[in-house]
Amino acid sequence: MIAGKWYTGRQLEFIKKLRSCFENAEFLVDESGEYSRARARVIVCRNIQDKSQEKVMPHYIFCTNDEMALGAVDALRTADIGNDGSVVVVGVDGTPEARALIDSQTTPLRATVVQDSCEIAEVAVDRLVRMNRGDVVRTRTYLEPYVYKSNHLITSPRRAVAINDLDETIGPSGERMGPPRHGSA
């Protein structure tokens, strides 16, 4: 996994879930990707060189943004690895370049995890309007992501749900009010 240090929770949860599904797999997390295509390319090149001596190549590379996924693809292309389906790269964001590569079906980039930017804007404006009216709103709202994979979307729910009932809420003046009451949004 290639990641940055801004969202360590994302990669920790991802690895935790993978370990529960694949107990005997080896996982490598490199948080020095800095959300940069160039940094990811260097990380993958370095790991390919290290692994080629052991004859064990990665099967999957998950990057916590599409720029890093594109850097991973650049490194795999340079090493002439992965276009045969032996390595799968997945990113996050759904950038136009990533979607175009996925649609081409000619690279290791196979999917990207996306959140609908229009839905993000709608929910953000809704929460701001509610706060301006003096309503109590949650400080965290979870928007269901979807996976973009070669010319079609996989699982694309259109709803915002609270992460859980333990999230804090913010009052009309910005004060923290503890867990929300059931039924509040």
RANORQUI-V615153 format. One record per residue. SS is DSSP state (H for helix, E for strand, - for the rest). NEAR is the number of other ideal C-beta (glycine too) atoms within 10 Angstrom. Layout:
[[SS & NEAR] [SS & NEAR]]
//
This chain:
[[- & 22] [E & 30] [- & 27] [- & 21] [- & 11] [- & 12] [- & 15] [H & 13] [H & 8] [H & 15] [H & 20] [H & 13] [H & 11] [H & 16] [H & 16] [H & 10] [H & 10] [H & 15] [H & 12] [H & 8] [H & 7] [- & 11] [- & 7] [- & 5] [- & 10] [- & 8] [- & 14] [- & 13] [- & 14] [E & 19] [- & 16] [- & 13] [- & 28] [- & 17] [- & 20] [- & 17] [H & 21] [H & 13] [H & 18] [H & 32] [H & 22] [H & 16] [H & 25] [H & 29] [H & 17] [H & 12] [H & 18] [H & 19] [H & 10] [H & 11] [H & 14] [H & 12] [H & 7] [H & 7] [- & 6] [- & 10] [- & 15] [- & 20] [- & 11] [E & 15] [E & 26] [E & 24] [E & 31] [- & 26] [- & 26] [H & 27] [H & 23] [H & 32] [H & 33] [H & 22] [H & 27] [H & 32] [H & 26] [H & 17] [H & 24] [H & 25] [H & 15] [H & 12] [- & 15] [- & 8] [- & 18] [- & 25] [- & 13] [- & 8] [- & 8] [- & 12] [- & 23] [E & 15] [E & 31] [E & 23] [E & 32] [E & 23] [- & 20] [- & 21] [- & 17] [H & 8] [H & 13] [H & 27] [H & 21] [H & 11] [H & 23] [H & 24] [H & 14] [H & 11] [- & 10] [- & 10] [- & 21] [- & 23] [E & 30] [E & 21] [E & 21] [E & 25] [E & 18] [E & 20] [- & 15] [- & 17] [H & 10] [H & 8] [H & 15] [H & 13] [H & 10] [H & 13] [H & 17] [H & 12] [H & 10] [H & 14] [H & 18] [H & 11] [H & 11] [H & 17] [H & 16] [H & 9] [H & 9] [- & 9] [- & 15] [- & 16] [E & 20] [E & 21] [- & 12] [- & 11] [- & 17] [E & 15] [E & 16] [- & 14] [- & 16] [E & 17] [E & 16] [E & 22] [E & 15] [- & 14] [- & 10] [E & 9] [E & 11] [E & 11] [- & 8] [- & 13] [- & 12] [- & 9] [- & 9] [E & 17] [E & 11] [- & 15] [- & 10] [- & 10] [- & 11] [- & 10] [- & 15] [E & 12] [E & 20] [E & 18] [- & 13] [- & 14] [- & 7] [- & 7] [- & 9] [E & 9] [E & 15] [E & 9] [E & 13] [- & 20] [- & 10] [- & 6] [- & 5] [- & 14] [- & 16]]
//
